[in-house]
Amino acid sequence: RLSKRGRTIIFSIHQPRYSIFKLFDSLTLLALGKVLYHGPAKQALEYFSSIGYECEPFNNPADFFLDIINGDSTAVAASKEDHRPVDTGKVAEDNMDSSVVDVLHQKYLNSSLYQSTKEALGKVELGRGTKQTVSKQGHEITYANGFLTQLYWVSKRSLKNLIRNPQASVAQIAVTVILALVVGAIFFGVKLDRSGIQNRVGSLFFVTTNQCFSSVSAIELFIRDKKLFV
């Protein structure tokens, strides 16, 4: 539903079922920090078929890709048996797994998918270079949206939280009114003499301290929504 509204969904997922996998538009496969495939998800099976990895019928494509990357597929196992050294051990298997990743990475670098992606990135880099030279002359903007836009949306969100949780707002208003009545009763009828001045200083100090401590409650919002802020 979000993607149909024009949102971009970035999904980091391990072994998705086919009903989830078929929703993907773009697919990136990584192993040992190397890109093994990046391109349209619908073309992934065709790409691996072109380099010698056939997906069996009724096999989940996501599981098939993970098998290839981890060196557990039948094709990779067969290549291991063909090139297995005399001294078989865990170290040899680990080296073979890394060699499989290197081979897949090299085949991707030689593919047309990589070349098209490289050209697209080159155009982006050229455009970014010209923009950076222009932005250095003026004020450098570090956010996608300006301050007023950020203030508008954060304020709108906070207002919605207040409307949806009226108990907290009512409690704060009630506490403020009660404290106002208490302070007003204590300092009611203060005279215009030296002691009256001291009493007024005390009342101002009490009111200021109370306002400072009451504003500390805003920290609770930051703690609760810290992940969203980050």
C-alpha atoms as a printed R data frame, in Angstrom:
    type eleno elety resid chain resno      x       y       z
1   ATOM     1    CA   ARG     A     1  0.000   0.000   0.000
2   ATOM     2    CA   LEU     A     2  2.860   2.372   0.794
3   ATOM     3    CA   SER     A     3  4.635   1.670  -2.492
4   ATOM     4    CA   LYS     A     4  1.443   2.374  -4.455
5   ATOM     5    CA   ARG     A     5  1.402   5.848  -2.885
6   ATOM     6    CA   GLY     A     6  4.778   6.605  -4.419
7   ATOM     7    CA   ARG     A     7  6.964   5.579  -1.476
8   ATOM     8    CA   THR     A     8 10.313   3.821  -1.936
9   ATOM     9    CA   ILE     A     9 10.607   0.692   0.222
10  ATOM    10    CA   ILE     A    10 14.105  -0.526   1.117
11  ATOM    11    CA   PHE     A    11 13.902  -4.085   2.422
12  ATOM    12    CA   SER     A    12 16.766  -5.970   4.074
13  ATOM    13    CA   ILE     A    13 15.397  -9.498   4.380
14  ATOM    14    CA   HIS     A    14 16.664 -13.047   4.875
15  ATOM    15    CA   GLN     A    15 14.962 -15.891   2.984
16  ATOM    16    CA   PRO     A    16 11.654 -14.239   2.051
17  ATOM    17    CA   ARG     A    17  8.872 -16.512   0.853
18  ATOM    18    CA   TYR     A    18  7.852 -16.305  -2.790
19  ATOM    19    CA   SER     A    19  4.723 -14.221  -2.124
20  ATOM    20    CA   ILE     A    20  7.016 -11.519  -0.683
21  ATOM    21    CA   PHE     A    21  9.803 -11.934  -3.223
22  ATOM    22    CA   LYS     A    22  7.509 -11.419  -6.232
23  ATOM    23    CA   LEU     A    23  6.632  -7.946  -4.904
24  ATOM    24    CA   PHE     A    24 10.244  -6.763  -5.290
25  ATOM    25    CA   ASP     A    25 11.113  -4.432  -8.166
26  ATOM    26    CA   SER     A    26 14.868  -4.192  -7.633
27  ATOM    27    CA   LEU     A    27 17.122  -6.843  -6.086
28  ATOM    28    CA   THR     A    28 20.651  -6.592  -4.678
29  ATOM    29    CA   LEU     A    29 22.572  -9.695  -3.592
30  ATOM    30    CA   LEU     A    30 25.649  -9.271  -1.384
31  ATOM    31    CA   ALA     A    31 28.237 -11.720  -0.057
32  ATOM    32    CA   LEU     A    32 31.473 -10.992   1.818
33  ATOM    33    CA   GLY     A    33 31.004  -7.291   1.050
34  ATOM    34    CA   LYS     A    34 30.793  -7.865  -2.725
35  ATOM    35    CA   VAL     A    35 27.858  -7.282  -5.052
36  ATOM    36    CA   LEU     A    36 26.814 -10.476  -6.835
37  ATOM    37    CA   TYR     A    37 23.714  -9.057  -8.489
38  ATOM    38    CA   HIS     A    38 21.961  -5.718  -8.708
39  ATOM    39    CA   GLY     A    39 19.076  -5.154 -11.055
40  ATOM    40    CA   PRO     A    40 15.402  -5.965 -11.686
41  ATOM    41    CA   ALA     A    41 14.197  -8.822  -9.492
42  ATOM    42    CA   LYS     A    42 12.319 -10.432 -12.396
43  ATOM    43    CA   GLN     A    43 15.554 -10.737 -14.406
44  ATOM    44    CA   ALA     A    44 17.571 -12.346 -11.593
45  ATOM    45    CA   LEU     A    45 16.710 -15.960 -12.521
46  ATOM    46    CA   GLU     A    46 17.474 -15.252 -16.167
47  ATOM    47    CA   TYR     A    47 20.832 -13.709 -15.220
48  ATOM    48    CA   PHE     A    48 21.919 -16.666 -13.073
49  ATOM    49    CA   SER     A    49 20.729 -19.043 -15.796
50  ATOM    50    CA   SER     A    50 23.000 -17.216 -18.257
51  ATOM    51    CA   ILE     A    51 26.038 -17.828 -16.021
52  ATOM    52    CA   GLY     A    52 25.235 -21.522 -15.488
53  ATOM    53    CA   TYR     A    53 22.952 -21.677 -12.431
54  ATOM    54    CA   GLU     A    54 19.533 -23.132 -13.241
55  ATOM    55    CA   CYS     A    55 16.753 -22.844 -10.694
56  ATOM    56    CA   GLU     A    56 14.862 -26.096 -10.188
57  ATOM    57    CA   PRO     A    57 11.090 -26.098 -10.762
58  ATOM    58    CA   PHE     A    58  8.979 -25.189  -7.694
59  ATOM    59    CA   ASN     A    59 12.072 -23.852  -5.903
60  ATOM    60    CA   ASN     A    60 11.819 -20.519  -4.107
61  ATOM    61    CA   PRO     A    61 14.030 -18.007  -6.010
62  ATOM    62    CA   ALA     A    62 15.155 -16.393  -2.742
63  ATOM    63    CA   ASP     A    63 16.326 -19.765  -1.382
64  ATOM    64    CA   PHE     A    64 17.957 -20.512  -4.736
65  ATOM    65    CA   PHE     A    65 19.980 -17.269  -4.623
66  ATOM    66    CA   LEU     A    66 21.070 -17.918  -1.025
67  ATOM    67    CA   ASP     A    67 22.125 -21.456  -1.943
68  ATOM    68    CA   ILE     A    68 24.314 -20.091  -4.735
69  ATOM    69    CA   ILE     A    69 25.878 -17.431  -2.515
70  ATOM    70    CA   ASN     A    70 26.513 -19.863   0.361
71  ATOM    71    CA   GLY     A    71 27.879 -22.510  -1.998
72  ATOM    72    CA   ASP     A    72 25.136 -25.029  -1.114
73  ATOM    73    CA   SER     A    73 23.461 -25.405  -4.500
74  ATOM    74    CA   THR     A    74 23.854 -28.563  -6.546
75  ATOM    75    CA   ALA     A    75 25.751 -26.648  -9.245
76  ATOM    76    CA   VAL     A    76 28.252 -25.281  -6.745
77  ATOM    77    CA   ALA     A    77 28.564 -28.659  -5.024
78  ATOM    78    CA   ALA     A    78 29.330 -30.290  -8.367
79  ATOM    79    CA   SER     A    79 32.034 -27.729  -9.109
80  ATOM    80    CA   LYS     A    80 33.505 -28.372  -5.672
81  ATOM    81    CA   GLU     A    81 33.739 -32.087  -6.364
82  ATOM    82    CA   ASP     A    82 35.418 -31.433  -9.711
83  ATOM    83    CA   HIS     A    83 38.057 -29.176  -8.173
84  ATOM    84    CA   ARG     A    84 38.324 -30.701  -4.684
85  ATOM    85    CA   PRO     A    85 41.934 -30.797  -3.352
86  ATOM    86    CA   VAL     A    86 43.448 -33.895  -1.759
87  ATOM    87    CA   ASP     A    87 43.518 -32.356   1.730
88  ATOM    88    CA   THR     A    88 39.811 -31.866   2.474
89  ATOM    89    CA   GLY     A    89 39.038 -29.786   5.534
90  ATOM    90    CA   LYS     A    90 37.143 -26.806   6.842
91  ATOM    91    CA   VAL     A    91 39.819 -24.353   5.657
92  ATOM    92    CA   ALA     A    92 39.609 -25.732   2.127
93  ATOM    93    CA   GLU     A    93 35.798 -25.437   2.159
94  ATOM    94    CA   ASP     A    94 35.975 -21.841   3.404
95  ATOM    95    CA   ASN     A    95 38.462 -20.983   0.661
96  ATOM    96    CA   MET     A    96 36.187 -22.615  -1.911
97  ATOM    97    CA   ASP     A    97 33.203 -20.593  -0.628
98  ATOM    98    CA   SER     A    98 35.179 -17.359  -0.970
99  ATOM    99    CA   SER     A    99 36.300 -18.398  -4.451
100 ATOM   100    CA   VAL     A   100 32.645 -18.951  -5.423
101 ATOM   101    CA   VAL     A   101 31.848 -15.421  -4.264
102 ATOM   102    CA   ASP     A   102 34.828 -14.051  -6.207
103 ATOM   103    CA   VAL     A   103 33.730 -15.844  -9.380
104 ATOM   104    CA   LEU     A   104 30.129 -14.625  -9.053
105 ATOM   105    CA   HIS     A   105 31.329 -11.095  -8.333
106 ATOM   106    CA   GLN     A   106 33.621 -11.106 -11.364
107 ATOM   107    CA   LYS     A   107 30.832 -12.416 -13.606
108 ATOM   108    CA   TYR     A   108 28.579  -9.614 -12.384
109 ATOM   109    CA   LEU     A   109 31.301  -7.039 -13.137
110 ATOM   110    CA   ASN     A   110 31.450  -8.394 -16.698
111 ATOM   111    CA   SER     A   111 27.673  -8.297 -17.165
112 ATOM   112    CA   SER     A   112 25.622  -5.682 -19.001
113 ATOM   113    CA   LEU     A   113 23.679  -5.002 -15.793
114 ATOM   114    CA   TYR     A   114 26.811  -3.708 -14.104
115 ATOM   115    CA   GLN     A   115 27.774  -1.580 -17.090
116 ATOM   116    CA   SER     A   116 24.344   0.094 -17.219
117 ATOM   117    CA   THR     A   117 24.412   0.708 -13.464
118 ATOM   118    CA   LYS     A   118 27.931   2.134 -13.715
119 ATOM   119    CA   GLU     A   119 26.863   4.522 -16.478
120 ATOM   120    CA   ALA     A   120 23.830   5.673 -14.453
121 ATOM   121    CA   LEU     A   121 26.007   6.257 -11.382
122 ATOM   122    CA   GLY     A   122 28.527   8.163 -13.507
123 ATOM   123    CA   LYS     A   123 25.790  10.552 -14.642
124 ATOM   124    CA   VAL     A   124 24.701  11.047 -11.034
125 ATOM   125    CA   GLU     A   125 28.273  11.769  -9.952
126 ATOM   126    CA   LEU     A   126 28.689  14.329 -12.730
127 ATOM   127    CA   GLY     A   127 25.466  16.053 -11.735
128 ATOM   128    CA   ARG     A   128 26.428  15.980  -8.075
129 ATOM   129    CA   GLY     A   129 29.839  17.490  -8.860
130 ATOM   130    CA   THR     A   130 28.294  20.500 -10.602
131 ATOM   131    CA   LYS     A   131 25.771  20.956  -7.796
132 ATOM   132    CA   GLN     A   132 28.504  20.851  -5.161
133 ATOM   133    CA   THR     A   133 30.532  23.556  -6.892
134 ATOM   134    CA   VAL     A   134 27.440  25.772  -6.948
135 ATOM   135    CA   SER     A   135 26.428  25.038  -3.355
136 ATOM   136    CA   LYS     A   136 29.905  25.850  -2.013
137 ATOM   137    CA   GLN     A   137 29.490  29.416  -3.231
138 ATOM   138    CA   GLY     A   138 26.284  29.843  -1.275
139 ATOM   139    CA   HIS     A   139 24.829  28.340   1.866
140 ATOM   140    CA   GLU     A   140 25.292  24.578   2.057
141 ATOM   141    CA   ILE     A   141 22.001  22.795   2.754
142 ATOM   142    CA   THR     A   142 22.371  19.639   4.830
143 ATOM   143    CA   TYR     A   143 18.679  18.620   4.857
144 ATOM   144    CA   ALA     A   144 16.331  17.648   2.053
145 ATOM   145    CA   ASN     A   145 13.708  20.085   3.405
146 ATOM   146    CA   GLY     A   146 14.020  23.532   4.899
147 ATOM   147    CA   PHE     A   147 13.589  24.531   8.537
148 ATOM   148    CA   LEU     A   148 10.005  25.791   8.095
149 ATOM   149    CA   THR     A   149  8.943  22.501   6.473
150 ATOM   150    CA   GLN     A   150 10.506  20.494   9.302
151 ATOM   151    CA   LEU     A   151  8.908  22.766  11.910
152 ATOM   152    CA   TYR     A   152  5.493  22.421  10.243
153 ATOM   153    CA   TRP     A   153  5.502  18.617  10.164
154 ATOM   154    CA   VAL     A   154  6.973  18.182  13.642
155 ATOM   155    CA   SER     A   155  4.432  20.644  15.066
156 ATOM   156    CA   LYS     A   156  1.585  18.912  13.227
157 ATOM   157    CA   ARG     A   157  2.692  15.552  14.581
158 ATOM   158    CA   SER     A   158  2.988  16.870  18.142
159 ATOM   159    CA   LEU     A   159 -0.479  18.462  17.863
160 ATOM   160    CA   LYS     A   160 -1.933  15.128  16.742
161 ATOM   161    CA   ASN     A   161 -0.324  13.421  19.739
162 ATOM   162    CA   LEU     A   162 -1.889  16.004  22.053
163 ATOM   163    CA   ILE     A   163 -5.324  15.566  20.477
164 ATOM   164    CA   ARG     A   164 -5.122  11.782  20.602
165 ATOM   165    CA   ASN     A   165 -3.924  11.802  24.252
166 ATOM   166    CA   PRO     A   166 -6.055  14.505  25.914
167 ATOM   167    CA   GLN     A   167 -5.488  13.066  29.411
168 ATOM   168    CA   ALA     A   168 -1.929  14.388  29.552
169 ATOM   169    CA   SER     A   169 -2.983  17.863  28.412
170 ATOM   170    CA   VAL     A   170 -5.865  18.026  30.902
171 ATOM   171    CA   ALA     A   171 -3.568  16.893  33.724
172 ATOM   172    CA   GLN     A   172 -0.976  19.570  32.879
173 ATOM   173    CA   ILE     A   173 -3.652  22.299  32.786
174 ATOM   174    CA   ALA     A   174 -5.107  21.103  36.112
175 ATOM   175    CA   VAL     A   175 -1.663  21.091  37.794
176 ATOM   176    CA   THR     A   176 -0.920  24.593  36.465
177 ATOM   177    CA   VAL     A   177 -4.251  25.964  37.726
178 ATOM   178    CA   ILE     A   178 -3.825  24.379  41.176
179 ATOM   179    CA   LEU     A   179 -0.278  25.717  41.547
180 ATOM   180    CA   ALA     A   180 -1.454  29.152  40.413
181 ATOM   181    CA   LEU     A   181 -4.143  29.151  43.114
182 ATOM   182    CA   VAL     A   182 -1.654  27.982  45.764
183 ATOM   183    CA   VAL     A   183  0.957  30.618  44.831
184 ATOM   184    CA   GLY     A   184 -1.722  33.277  44.568
185 ATOM   185    CA   ALA     A   185 -3.061  32.385  48.022
186 ATOM   186    CA   ILE     A   186  0.406  32.401  49.604
187 ATOM   187    CA   PHE     A   187  1.471  35.755  48.145
188 ATOM   188    CA   PHE     A   188 -1.942  37.419  48.198
189 ATOM   189    CA   GLY     A   189 -2.015  40.940  49.628
190 ATOM   190    CA   VAL     A   190  1.758  41.537  49.634
191 ATOM   191    CA   LYS     A   191  2.524  45.033  50.955
192 ATOM   192    CA   LEU     A   192  4.600  47.708  49.205
193 ATOM   193    CA   ASP     A   193  7.509  47.753  51.653
194 ATOM   194    CA   ARG     A   194 10.931  46.130  52.032
195 ATOM   195    CA   SER     A   195  9.497  42.774  53.128
196 ATOM   196    CA   GLY     A   196  7.008  42.930  50.239
197 ATOM   197    CA   ILE     A   197  9.877  43.255  47.769
198 ATOM   198    CA   GLN     A   198 11.542  40.166  49.230
199 ATOM   199    CA   ASN     A   199  8.251  38.277  49.059
200 ATOM   200    CA   ARG     A   200  7.832  39.234  45.395
201 ATOM   201    CA   VAL     A   201 11.365  38.017  44.641
202 ATOM   202    CA   GLY     A   202 10.510  34.715  46.327
203 ATOM   203    CA   SER     A   203  7.286  34.382  44.342
204 ATOM   204    CA   LEU     A   204  9.097  35.103  41.055
205 ATOM   205    CA   PHE     A   205 11.778  32.541  41.954
206 ATOM   206    CA   PHE     A   206  9.138  29.923  42.791
207 ATOM   207    CA   VAL     A   207  7.160  30.540  39.586
208 ATOM   208    CA   THR     A   208 10.311  30.490  37.398
209 ATOM   209    CA   THR     A   209 11.578  27.268  39.004
210 ATOM   210    CA   ASN     A   210  8.178  25.640  38.558
211 ATOM   211    CA   GLN     A   211  8.095  26.587  34.857
212 ATOM   212    CA   CYS     A   212 11.586  25.168  34.334
213 ATOM   213    CA   PHE     A   213 10.706  21.839  35.959
214 ATOM   214    CA   SER     A   214  7.366  21.590  34.161
215 ATOM   215    CA   SER     A   215  9.103  21.971  30.782
216 ATOM   216    CA   VAL     A   216 11.326  18.983  31.611
217 ATOM   217    CA   SER     A   217  8.322  16.776  30.786
218 ATOM   218    CA   ALA     A   218  9.030  17.496  27.090
219 ATOM   219    CA   ILE     A   219 12.105  15.247  27.399
220 ATOM   220    CA   GLU     A   220  9.758  12.283  27.825
221 ATOM   221    CA   LEU     A   221  8.521  12.825  24.256
222 ATOM   222    CA   PHE     A   222 12.092  12.710  22.954
223 ATOM   223    CA   ILE     A   223 12.891   9.531  24.908
224 ATOM   224    CA   ARG     A   224  9.748   7.785  23.665
225 ATOM   225    CA   ASP     A   225 10.234   8.810  20.022
226 ATOM   226    CA   LYS     A   226 14.031   8.721  20.033
227 ATOM   227    CA   LYS     A   227 14.250   6.197  17.185
228 ATOM   228    CA   LEU     A   228 12.014   8.348  14.997
229 ATOM   229    CA   PHE     A   229 14.141  11.424  15.694
230 ATOM   230    CA   VAL     A   230 17.351   9.548  14.897
